[in-house]
Amino acid sequence: MLWKSGKNSGRSTVQASDSGMVLDANDRDVIEACQRGDADAFRALFEAYKDRVYSIALRYSGNPAAAMDIAQDTFLKLLSRIGDYRSEASFDSWLYRLVVNSCIDDQRRGRRMTPFLDGLLDVVRAPAESVLNKLMRTETDQRVQNVVARLAPEHRIVIVLRYTEGLSYDEIAKILGCSPGTVASRLNRAHKILERRLSWCR
Amino acid sequence: MVPINDWLEPELRRGLREVAAPPDLWNRIQAPQAAPSKRSNRAMVWAMAATVILAAVGLSLVRPPARDASRQMAFHCENPAELRAWVRANTGLDVPLQTAPQASIQLIGARNLGASVEIAYRAGNRDAVLSVSRADAGSANLAHGQVSGNESSWVADGQRFTLAASNAADLQLACKLCHLD
């Protein structure tokens, strides 16, 4: 069976091309096919989740090279552990846990740079008349990413899951294996830090 | 829900928005790993890991370890003493950063470009970069001189310094990275 990725109402889906049926990525058939070793099903899952996995990795690490390492690690873990997945649990949450663990593993392997300097000289050294415009256009997003990348890991991951993925407190709590109250506390602390460091955005 | 200022959440949503994965991510996954089989995938992963480790050990015997530029070439740090030590250890250059700069100076980090090092920081609320390299042999000290609208260059103690600020008016404040007055 050949599986293809697709989009449906903004949600990632996978599609069984020979039947034309569009399935939710949590659909048991696709996952079971992947568990049986169906390479096309794995490709379909990859296509459905690659942007989410990469985005979490990028926003957490602040480094495209690190994000590629983390995303690769996550999908290799998915491939090797898909047999452990039990359908009574949410596949999204299960995969998010793999990503989070890969992010933490990467962090433990050593401190990385964030690409905080990339483009900075170009902006600073641009002709005077364009400096302000360029700074205004790029600086805010870059500073947000840089400031988030400097948060403590426990604060950073809740911010990324909350604002990159739009997850609820309960969903974040399930992924991190803590209580919603702990998530709220970490978010509150992270917000205060970010508010202070990004106050110039106002 | 945790109360939060109105401006912060939109900034976070925009700054941390989801992005598309690079097209070569699939190739990265394919390269070390064949398609899943009905055999134990975990065993296969361990076997591949062992192969990779053995190959790496073999390679390390015949050539120096490769260095990942993104991991070795830059240092994200807000502490002047730590940053100065990192620059000295990685480039041999000595940048006399103020150990306790005024609050308007906020270090971001440094990048080793081989022939030079760039120190990025915020002066006031704007970006500034100090680039330092070895001066040509026999170069005399050259007082701070403005060479373009938002750059200033000089030579001191055998090192060439170039300071770039977001605009010319910020240069004086940007000097506080190394100077008290």
Interface residues (C-beta under 8 A of the other chain):
Chain A: C34 R36 G37 D38 A39 F42 R43 F46 K50 D51 R52 V53 Y54 S55 L58 R59 N63 P64 A65 A66 M68 A71 Q72 F75 L76 L79 S80 R81 I82 G83 G110 R111 R112 M113 T114 F116 L117 L120 L121 V123 V124 R125 A128 V131 L132 L135 E139 T140 D141 R143 V144 Q145 N146 V148 A149 R150 I159 V160 R162 Y163 T164 E165 Y169 A184 L187 N188 H191 L194 E195 L198 W200 C201 R202
Chain B: M1 V2 I4 N5 W7 L8 E9 E11 L12 R13 R14 G15 L16 R17 E18 V19 A20 A21 P22 L25 W26 R28 I29 P32 Q33 A35 P36 S37 K38 N41 R42 M44 V45 D68 S70 R71 M73 A74 F75 H76 I108 G109 R111 E118 A120 N125 R126 D127 A128 V129 S131 G149 N150 E151 A164 A165 S166 N167 A168
